[in-house]
Amino acid sequence: MVWVYILKCADDSCYTGSTTDLERRLAEHQLGICNGYTKSRLPVELVWCEELPTAHDAFLFERQVKGWSRAKKEALIRGDWDGTHEIVKAERRERERRKRAQRNNSHPERSEPRSDSEGANGVEE
């Protein structure tokens, strides 16, 4: 079995990782033995963990969680699965809103209206 875990760092950021030995790995993080993200953000606190059946499953889930927003990670930490789904919906709506705004800004309206003889591409037919 392999663990996926989230640590809360002293600077209030989160670190997501995976390991086959959670106690050992947590001790390594807390002692600053792990070179990397958490070493300069001590102390760290284990705020969430989940045991998965295979290393492959753990790797995939760790990568997925690392890509999540802070709000979604916090919902996971709270055990609020409904909250994670609502956050996903809100994030999707925001991305779609930004895409629409970007499309509208990159295609400003024509300054002159098309004549009846112009086709969709603005060329007279």
Phi, psi and omega in degrees: 000149183231139181261139166250136186219159174234130175252141171263125183267166182301331180273011178075010174275170179244146174237132178247134179211183177215154182197159174269344181229092187297316181299314180297314183295319178298316178299318178299316178298312185295330179273355181076018180288329181283116174285133180139210191304311188283338186303322182265010183232032181282152359280162176242155181227133176287119182246346179198144172206154179213134178267131180242154188290329183226159177298323180296315177300316181296317179300313181296317182291321176302313179297320179298311181297321179300333179275354183282156174290163177301318181299319181291320176298319180295324176295319177298315179301320179286347184079022185263079182296323177298320178298321179297321179293320178295321178296317178301314180298316181295318179296320179297315179299318180295318177299316179296320178297317179295320178298316179298316180296320180294317178298317180295324180284331181273349178232072182297154179300149177293143179286333179242136178292151177290147173280164181297338183272352179275141176277188184296333181267009176082008181257138178295138181263000000 
